[in-house]
C-alpha cells in the first residue's frame, strides 16, 4: 500500500511538472549517469608499461605466444619491437618469463653443451665450440649501450704438423650501432682486444670490425706504425688533445663560446737508429805487458824489448728515435671581446664591442702557450687576436627558440585554462540545473495536498446523497452508490447526462 502511495505521489509530481521542467529533470539524470560512466571508465583504465624493447620480430613473436598462453594482456608498439603489459604486472611478468629463459634470441652460447652430447663426433664438437664462442662474444659486446645488435664470426684453422704451415686465427665483427650514441675509437679498439683475448692464437691485427652499413671501423692494429692511415690518425689525435687542453682552459676563464682555438702539429715519423762508441784516454789502464830479452852473438850484448797494451774506457750507445715526436706546432687563438650597453639618442639600447686590452691578451697568450707546450727554439708559431664574433645566427636562433617556447607555454596554459573553464562551466550548469529541478519538485510537492482536499469536497455531496438514499430505502442503495461514484469520477459526462434527462422531462 505504501509503495502504491509512493508511486502515485511520484506520478502526481511528474504530472504537475511543466514540459520544460521535465526536460531539465531528464537532462540532469542523463548528466549524472554520463559522469558515473566516465568516472568508472577512467577509474578502471589500465596503464601499460614496457616489458621488453628492441626485440627482433622472432623474439617478439615468441614472447607474444607466451603471454597469450599465460593470458596476460599486452600491447605491441614501436613497429613490433616493443611489448607493453599492465604496469602492475611488469615485474612479475618479467621475472616469470626470465625463469623460462625469455627473451630467447637466436644467439647461442655455451648452453649448447647443456644437452646430451652422447654420440657427437669430434667435428661437431669443434663446430659447436666455435658457435658457442661466437655467441658468448656477441652477448658480451651487445651489453654496451651503444650497440643495438652484433654478429661475430671466428675462423680457427686446423693445427698442422709443421709450424711454418700453420695459418693464424681471424675474426670479423658486424655491429649495429645505436643511432643516438655511436661507438668511439677507443670502444672499437676495446672490442678488437676483447675478441682477440677470447680466442686462442688470435691477434688484434686479425680482427676486422664493420658497421651495419658496411663501413670499415677497424682493420686491426698494423705492425707498421708508419702507414699513412696511422700517421693521419696520430696527427689528429695530437692536435685534438692539445686543442682541447687550451679550449677548456679558455672556457673556464672567458666562458663558453668566447674563444676559438686551433692547433696544427707537424710530427716526425722518421725512425733513426744510431750507434755511438766513445773512448776515454784518461781512464787508460795496463791491460798486458810483454818483455823480450835478446843476446847478440859473440859479444854477449843483451837487449830487452817490452810491449805494453793499455785498456781505455769504452762506451757504446745504441740510439733509436721513436716516431710521432712533435717537430713543430702552430697555434691560433681567437678571443671575443667585451660588450657594453649603449643607449642612443632614441632610447634604444645596443651593444658596443670593446676589444681585449694588450695586457689581457698577453696574459691569455702566456697561459695557452704553457698549456700546449709552445717552444720558440723549435720554431713553433703562436698567434692570438681579439675580434668580435658574429653571433647574428645564434641570436636569431635564440629569439626563434624563445618565441617557440613562449608559444608552447601560452598554448599549454590556454589548453589547461580551457579544460578548467569547461569543468567549471559544466559544474555551474549542473548545479544550476539541479537547483531548478529541486525548485520545480518543491513547487510540485506543494500542489499535492490540494488534490486530496478537492477530492474530499467532491465526495461530500456523494456522502449526503448516499445518506438520503439510505433514509429512503435500502433497495436503491447500490444503484445510487454506483451513479454517485460515476458522477464524481466523470463530472463532465454526468453533467451532460443530467442535462439530457432534464430536456426530455420538459
MOLIN-V939165 format. One record per residue. N is the residue number from 0. RES is the residue in three letters. PSI is psi in whole degrees, -180 to 180 (NA if undefined). OMEGA is omega in radians with two decimals (NA if undefined). D_LAST is the distance of its C-alpha to the last C-alpha in whole Angstrom. Layout:
BEGIN
N:RES:PSI:OMEGA:D_LAST / N:RES:PSI:OMEGA:D_LAST
END
This chain:
BEGIN
0:UNK:-41:3.13:48 / 1:UNK:-40:-3.14:50 / 2:UNK:-39:3.12:51 / 3:UNK:-39:3.11:47 / 4:UNK:-42:3.12:46 / 5:UNK:-44:3.14:49 / 6:UNK:-39:3.13:48 / 7:UNK:-37:3.11:44 / 8:UNK:-45:3.11:46 / 9:UNK:-41:3.11:48 / 10:UNK:-40:3.12:45 / 11:UNK:-40:3.10:43 / 12:UNK:-45:3.13:46 / 13:UNK:-37:-3.14:46 / 14:UNK:-31:-3.12:43 / 15:UNK:-8:-3.14:43 / 16:UNK:145:3.05:46 / 17:UNK:163:3.11:46 / 18:UNK:-38:3.12:47 / 19:UNK:-41:3.12:50 / 20:UNK:-37:3.09:51 / 21:UNK:-41:3.10:50 / 22:UNK:-42:3.12:53 / 23:UNK:-41:3.14:55 / 24:UNK:-49:-3.13:55 / 25:UNK:-42:3.13:56 / 26:UNK:-41:3.12:59 / 27:UNK:-46:3.12:60 / 28:UNK:-41:3.13:60 / 29:UNK:-41:3.12:61 / 30:UNK:-41:3.11:64 / 31:UNK:-43:3.13:65 / 32:UNK:-43:3.13:65 / 33:UNK:-44:3.13:68 / 34:UNK:-42:3.13:70 / 35:UNK:-43:-3.13:70 / 36:UNK:-46:3.14:71 / 37:UNK:-42:3.09:74 / 38:UNK:-40:3.10:75 / 39:UNK:-40:3.12:75 / 40:UNK:-44:3.14:77 / 41:UNK:-41:-3.13:80 / 42:UNK:-33:-3.11:80 / 43:UNK:0:-3.13:81 / 44:UNK:135:-3.09:83 / 45:UNK:128:3.06:87 / 46:UNK:140:-3.12:90 / 47:UNK:142:3.10:92 / 48:UNK:162:-3.06:96 / 49:UNK:126:3.04:99 / 50:UNK:-52:3.07:101 / 51:UNK:149:3.08:103 / 52:UNK:163:-3.13:104 / 53:UNK:32:-3.10:107 / 54:UNK:150:2.99:107 / 55:UNK:161:3.13:108 / 56:UNK:-38:3.12:105 / 57:UNK:-44:3.12:107 / 58:UNK:-43:3.14:107 / 59:UNK:-39:3.13:103 / 60:UNK:-41:3.14:102 / 61:UNK:-42:-3.12:104 / 62:UNK:-39:3.12:102 / 63:UNK:-41:3.09:99 / 64:UNK:-41:3.13:99 / 65:UNK:-39:3.11:100 / 66:UNK:-38:3.06:97 / 67:UNK:-40:-3.14:95 / 68:UNK:-34:3.13:97 / 69:UNK:-2:3.13:96 / 70:UNK:45:3.10:93 / 71:UNK:123:3.12:93 / 72:UNK:147:-3.09:91 / 73:UNK:166:3.03:93 / 74:UNK:148:3.14:93 / 75:UNK:131:-3.12:96 / 76:UNK:175:3.10:97 / 77:UNK:35:-3.14:100 / 78:UNK:27:3.14:100 / 79:UNK:1:-3.12:100 / 80:UNK:-10:-3.13:103 / 81:UNK:143:3.13:101 / 82:UNK:130:-3.13:99 / 83:UNK:142:3.09:96 / 84:UNK:166:3.09:95 / 85:UNK:139:-3.02:92 / 86:UNK:-40:-3.09:94 / 87:UNK:-11:-3.13:94 / 88:UNK:7:-3.05:96 / 89:UNK:-54:-3.01:98 / 90:UNK:-40:3.11:101 / 91:UNK:-40:3.12:100 / 92:UNK:-41:-3.14:100 / 93:UNK:-41:3.12:103 / 94:UNK:-42:-3.13:105 / 95:UNK:-41:3.13:104 / 96:UNK:-35:3.12:105 / 97:UNK:-35:3.10:108 / 98:UNK:-23:3.09:109 / 99:UNK:3:3.09:108 / 100:UNK:20:3.12:111 / 101:UNK:151:-0.08:108 / 102:UNK:137:-3.13:108 / 103:UNK:114:3.10:111 / 104:UNK:173:3.12:113 / 105:UNK:-3:-3.12:115 / 106:UNK:126:-3.12:118 / 107:UNK:129:3.11:120 / 108:UNK:-149:-3.10:122 / 109:UNK:-4:3.04:125 / 110:UNK:-7:3.09:122 / 111:UNK:-21:-3.14:123 / 112:UNK:6:3.13:126 / 113:UNK:-20:-3.11:123 / 114:UNK:-171:3.14:123 / 115:UNK:120:-3.12:125 / 116:UNK:11:-3.10:128 / 117:UNK:131:3.12:130 / 118:UNK:2:3.13:131 / 119:UNK:135:-3.12:131 / 120:UNK:166:3.13:134 / 121:UNK:-35:3.13:136 / 122:UNK:-45:3.14:135 / 123:UNK:-35:3.10:131 / 124:UNK:-40:3.11:132 / 125:UNK:-42:3.12:133 / 126:UNK:-44:3.13:130 / 127:UNK:-36:3.10:128 / 128:UNK:-42:3.12:130 / 129:UNK:-42:3.10:130 / 130:UNK:-43:-3.14:126 / 131:UNK:-41:3.13:126 / 132:UNK:-43:3.09:128 / 133:UNK:-41:-3.14:126 / 134:UNK:-43:3.13:123 / 135:UNK:-40:3.09:124 / 136:UNK:-41:3.11:125 / 137:UNK:-41:3.11:122 / 138:UNK:-41:-3.13:120 / 139:UNK:-45:-3.11:122 / 140:UNK:-35:-3.11:122 / 141:UNK:-11:3.09:118 / 142:UNK:-15:3.10:118 / 143:UNK:139:-3.10:119 / 144:UNK:-27:-3.11:116 / 145:UNK:-4:-3.06:117 / 146:UNK:124:3.07:117 / 147:UNK:-29:3.14:114 / 148:UNK:154:-3.09:116 / 149:UNK:145:3.01:120 / 150:UNK:137:-3.11:122 / 151:UNK:134:3.09:125 / 152:UNK:128:-3.09:128 / 153:UNK:137:3.07:131 / 154:UNK:115:3.13:134 / 155:UNK:106:-3.10:137 / 156:UNK:158:3.08:140 / 157:UNK:146:3.09:142 / 158:UNK:143:-3.14:145 / 159:UNK:167:-3.11:148 / 160:UNK:-40:-3.12:152 / 161:UNK:138:-3.08:153 / 162:UNK:-36:-3.10:152 / 163:UNK:-16:3.13:153 / 164:UNK:-4:-3.10:150 / 165:UNK:145:3.09:147 / 166:UNK:142:-3.11:144 / 167:UNK:154:3.07:142 / 168:UNK:147:3.12:139 / 169:UNK:162:3.13:136 / 170:UNK:151:3.06:132 / 171:UNK:142:-3.09:130 / 172:UNK:129:3.07:126 / 173:UNK:122:-3.03:123 / 174:UNK:134:2.97:121 / 175:UNK:106:-3.04:117 / 176:UNK:156:3.04:117 / 177:UNK:125:-3.10:114 / 178:UNK:-31:-3.10:113 / 179:UNK:-22:-3.08:112 / 180:UNK:103:-3.14:116 / 181:UNK:166:3.12:119 / 182:UNK:138:3.07:122 / 183:UNK:171:3.14:125 / 184:UNK:-41:3.14:128 / 185:UNK:-38:3.11:129 / 186:UNK:-38:3.09:127 / 187:UNK:-44:3.10:128 / 188:UNK:-37:3.10:131 / 189:UNK:-38:3.09:130 / 190:UNK:-39:3.11:128 / 191:UNK:-45:3.13:132 / 192:UNK:-37:3.12:134 / 193:UNK:-48:-3.13:131 / 194:UNK:-43:-3.12:131 / 195:UNK:-35:-3.12:135 / 196:UNK:-15:-3.10:135 / 197:UNK:-13:-3.11:133 / 198:UNK:129:-3.12:135 / 199:UNK:129:3.09:139 / 200:UNK:6:-3.12:141 / 201:UNK:131:3.11:139 / 202:UNK:151:3.12:139 / 203:UNK:-30:3.13:137 / 204:UNK:-16:-3.13:139 / 205:UNK:10:-3.13:137 / 206:UNK:124:3.12:134 / 207:UNK:132:-3.10:132 / 208:UNK:128:3.10:128 / 209:UNK:156:2.98:126 / 210:UNK:178:-3.06:122 / 211:UNK:-14:3.10:119 / 212:UNK:3:3.11:120 / 213:UNK:10:3.13:123 / 214:UNK:132:-3.13:125 / 215:UNK:119:3.13:128 / 216:UNK:-30:3.13:128 / 217:UNK:130:3.05:131 / 218:UNK:19:-3.13:134 / 219:UNK:-162:-3.11:136 / 220:UNK:93:-3.09:139 / 221:UNK:150:3.13:142 / 222:UNK:-31:-3.12:145 / 223:UNK:107:-3.12:146 / 224:UNK:-9:-3.11:145 / 225:UNK:12:3.09:146 / 226:UNK:149:-3.09:144 / 227:UNK:-39:-3.14:142 / 228:UNK:-42:3.12:138 / 229:UNK:-37:3.11:140 / 230:UNK:-46:-3.13:141 / 231:UNK:-43:3.13:138 / 232:UNK:-41:3.14:136 / 233:UNK:-41:3.12:139 / 234:UNK:-43:3.13:139 / 235:UNK:-40:-3.13:135 / 236:UNK:-40:3.11:135 / 237:UNK:-46:-3.14:138 / 238:UNK:-43:3.14:136 / 239:UNK:-41:-3.13:133 / 240:UNK:-49:-3.14:134 / 241:UNK:-38:3.13:136 / 242:UNK:-42:3.13:133 / 243:UNK:-37:3.10:131 / 244:UNK:-48:-3.13:133 / 245:UNK:-40:-3.08:134 / 246:UNK:-45:3.12:130 / 247:UNK:-35:3.11:129 / 248:UNK:-46:-3.14:131 / 249:UNK:-33:3.11:130 / 250:UNK:-35:3.11:126 / 251:UNK:-31:-3.10:127 / 252:UNK:-49:-3.04:129 / 253:UNK:-23:-3.06:127 / 254:UNK:156:-3.14:123 / 255:UNK:141:3.10:122 / 256:UNK:8:-3.13:122 / 257:UNK:0:-3.12:125 / 258:UNK:158:3.09:128 / 259:UNK:131:-3.12:129 / 260:UNK:134:3.05:132 / 261:UNK:136:-3.10:134 / 262:UNK:133:3.04:137 / 263:UNK:124:-3.08:139 / 264:UNK:137:3.01:142 / 265:UNK:117:-3.08:145 / 266:UNK:152:3.12:146 / 267:UNK:114:-3.14:149 / 268:UNK:14:3.11:149 / 269:UNK:131:3.08:153 / 270:UNK:119:-3.08:154 / 271:UNK:127:3.06:158 / 272:UNK:124:-3.11:160 / 273:UNK:152:3.12:163 / 274:UNK:127:-3.09:166 / 275:UNK:130:3.12:168 / 276:UNK:121:-3.09:172 / 277:UNK:145:3.09:174 / 278:UNK:143:3.14:177 / 279:UNK:103:-3.10:178 / 280:UNK:-29:-3.08:182 / 281:UNK:-16:-3.13:182 / 282:UNK:27:-3.12:181 / 283:UNK:139:3.09:184 / 284:UNK:155:-3.14:185 / 285:UNK:123:3.13:188 / 286:UNK:-43:3.13:187 / 287:UNK:153:3.13:190 / 288:UNK:133:-3.09:194 / 289:UNK:126:3.14:197 / 290:UNK:137:-3.13:201 / 291:UNK:122:3.09:203 / 292:UNK:136:3.13:207 / 293:UNK:145:3.09:210 / 294:UNK:129:-3.10:214 / 295:UNK:121:2.93:216 / 296:UNK:-130:-3.00:218 / 297:UNK:-31:-3.10:222 / 298:UNK:-29:3.13:221 / 299:UNK:17:3.10:219 / 300:UNK:138:3.14:217 / 301:UNK:139:3.07:213 / 302:UNK:147:-3.10:210 / 303:UNK:130:3.10:206 / 304:UNK:130:-3.13:203 / 305:UNK:142:3.09:200 / 306:UNK:119:-3.12:196 / 307:UNK:128:3.10:194 / 308:UNK:128:-3.13:190 / 309:UNK:146:3.09:187 / 310:UNK:121:3.14:184 / 311:UNK:157:3.11:181 / 312:UNK:130:-3.06:178 / 313:UNK:129:-3.14:175 / 314:UNK:128:3.12:172 / 315:UNK:124:3.14:170 / 316:UNK:133:3.03:166 / 317:UNK:117:-3.04:163 / 318:UNK:127:3.07:161 / 319:UNK:115:3.14:157 / 320:UNK:126:-3.13:155 / 321:UNK:156:3.13:151 / 322:UNK:161:3.09:149 / 323:UNK:9:3.09:146 / 324:UNK:148:-3.13:148 / 325:UNK:122:3.07:147 / 326:UNK:-34:-3.06:149 / 327:UNK:144:3.10:147 / 328:UNK:143:3.01:144 / 329:UNK:119:-3.04:142 / 330:UNK:129:3.09:139 / 331:UNK:131:-3.10:137 / 332:UNK:127:3.04:134 / 333:UNK:127:-3.08:132 / 334:UNK:131:3.07:130 / 335:UNK:149:-3.13:127 / 336:UNK:-159:3.11:128 / 337:UNK:160:-3.12:126 / 338:UNK:129:3.12:123 / 339:UNK:140:3.12:122 / 340:UNK:127:-3.11:119 / 341:UNK:134:3.12:119 / 342:UNK:122:-3.13:117 / 343:UNK:-175:-3.07:117 / 344:UNK:-18:3.12:117 / 345:UNK:1:3.12:113 / 346:UNK:5:3.12:112 / 347:UNK:138:-3.11:112 / 348:UNK:124:3.09:114 / 349:UNK:163:3.13:116 / 350:UNK:130:-3.13:119 / 351:UNK:131:-3.11:123 / 352:UNK:133:3.09:125 / 353:UNK:114:-3.11:128 / 354:UNK:159:3.09:131 / 355:UNK:148:3.13:132 / 356:UNK:164:3.12:136 / 357:UNK:-36:3.13:139 / 358:UNK:-41:3.11:139 / 359:UNK:-43:3.14:136 / 360:UNK:-39:3.13:137 / 361:UNK:-40:3.11:141 / 362:UNK:-46:3.13:139 / 363:UNK:-39:3.14:137 / 364:UNK:-44:3.13:139 / 365:UNK:-40:-3.14:142 / 366:UNK:-45:-3.11:139 / 367:UNK:-40:-3.14:138 / 368:UNK:-42:-3.13:142 / 369:UNK:-30:-3.13:142 / 370:UNK:-40:-3.10:139 / 371:UNK:-9:3.10:140 / 372:UNK:45:3.10:144 / 373:UNK:130:-3.13:145 / 374:UNK:113:-3.13:149 / 375:UNK:-34:3.14:150 / 376:UNK:-22:3.12:154 / 377:UNK:-8:-3.12:152 / 378:UNK:22:-3.14:151 / 379:UNK:153:3.11:147 / 380:UNK:141:3.14:145 / 381:UNK:131:3.13:142 / 382:UNK:139:3.06:140 / 383:UNK:139:-3.11:137 / 384:UNK:152:3.10:135 / 385:UNK:124:-3.13:132 / 386:UNK:162:-3.13:130 / 387:UNK:128:3.10:126 / 388:UNK:139:3.10:124 / 389:UNK:107:-3.11:121 / 390:UNK:22:-3.13:118 / 391:UNK:-46:-3.11:116 / 392:UNK:-44:-3.13:114 / 393:UNK:-40:3.12:114 / 394:UNK:-39:3.08:112 / 395:UNK:-41:3.11:110 / 396:UNK:-40:3.12:109 / 397:UNK:-43:3.11:109 / 398:UNK:-42:3.11:106 / 399:UNK:-41:-3.14:104 / 400:UNK:-42:3.10:104 / 401:UNK:-42:3.12:103 / 402:UNK:-43:3.13:100 / 403:UNK:-45:3.14:99 / 404:UNK:-40:3.10:99 / 405:UNK:-42:3.11:97 / 406:UNK:-43:3.10:95 / 407:UNK:-41:3.13:94 / 408:UNK:-45:3.14:94 / 409:UNK:-41:3.12:91 / 410:UNK:-39:3.12:89 / 411:UNK:-44:3.11:90 / 412:UNK:-42:3.12:88 / 413:UNK:-42:3.13:86 / 414:UNK:-45:3.13:85 / 415:UNK:-38:3.10:85 / 416:UNK:-41:3.10:83 / 417:UNK:-41:3.09:80 / 418:UNK:-46:-3.13:80 / 419:UNK:-43:3.13:79 / 420:UNK:-40:3.10:77 / 421:UNK:-41:3.13:75 / 422:UNK:-46:3.14:75 / 423:UNK:-40:3.12:74 / 424:UNK:-43:3.12:71 / 425:UNK:-42:3.12:70 / 426:UNK:-42:3.14:70 / 427:UNK:-46:-3.13:68 / 428:UNK:-38:-3.14:65 / 429:UNK:-42:3.12:65 / 430:UNK:-43:3.14:65 / 431:UNK:-41:3.13:63 / 432:UNK:-40:3.13:60 / 433:UNK:-40:3.12:60 / 434:UNK:-44:3.12:60 / 435:UNK:-44:3.14:57 / 436:UNK:-43:3.14:55 / 437:UNK:-40:3.12:56 / 438:UNK:-42:3.13:54 / 439:UNK:-42:3.11:51 / 440:UNK:-37:3.12:51 / 441:UNK:-43:3.10:52 / 442:UNK:-39:3.11:49 / 443:UNK:-36:-3.14:47 / 444:UNK:-33:3.14:48 / 445:UNK:-28:-3.11:47 / 446:UNK:-12:-3.09:43 / 447:UNK:-42:-3.12:43 / 448:UNK:-28:-3.12:42 / 449:UNK:-34:-3.11:39 / 450:UNK:-49:3.09:37 / 451:UNK:-37:-3.14:38 / 452:UNK:-42:3.11:37 / 453:UNK:-36:3.13:33 / 454:UNK:-38:3.12:33 / 455:UNK:-40:3.12:34 / 456:UNK:-38:3.12:31 / 457:UNK:-30:-3.10:28 / 458:UNK:-14:-3.10:30 / 459:UNK:-50:3.10:29 / 460:UNK:-31:3.13:26 / 461:UNK:-44:-3.13:26 / 462:UNK:-38:3.12:29 / 463:UNK:-43:3.13:27 / 464:UNK:-39:3.14:24 / 465:UNK:-35:3.11:27 / 466:UNK:-40:3.12:28 / 467:UNK:-39:-3.13:25 / 468:UNK:-41:3.14:25 / 469:UNK:-33:3.11:28 / 470:UNK:-34:-3.14:28 / 471:UNK:-28:-3.13:26 / 472:UNK:144:-3.08:27 / 473:UNK:-17:-3.05:30 / 474:UNK:-33:-3.08:28 / 475:UNK:1:-3.07:25 / 476:UNK:-47:-3.11:27 / 477:UNK:-41:-3.12:28 / 478:UNK:-39:3.13:24 / 479:UNK:-43:3.14:23 / 480:UNK:-42:-3.12:26 / 481:UNK:-42:-3.13:26 / 482:UNK:-42:3.13:22 / 483:UNK:-41:3.14:23 / 484:UNK:-42:3.12:26 / 485:UNK:-39:-3.13:25 / 486:UNK:-38:3.14:22 / 487:UNK:-43:-3.08:26 / 488:UNK:-27:-3.13:27 / 489:UNK:73:-3.05:25 / 490:UNK:-37:-3.11:23 / 491:UNK:-45:3.13:22 / 492:UNK:-39:-3.14:20 / 493:UNK:-40:3.12:19 / 494:UNK:-41:3.12:17 / 495:UNK:-41:3.14:16 / 496:UNK:-43:-3.12:15 / 497:UNK:-39:3.13:13 / 498:UNK:-40:3.13:11 / 499:UNK:-41:3.14:10 / 500:UNK:-39:-3.14:9 / 501:UNK:-41:-3.13:6 / 502:UNK:-37:3.12:5 / 503:UNK:-37:-3.14:5 / 504:UNK:-34:3.12:4 / 505:UNK:NA:NA:0
END
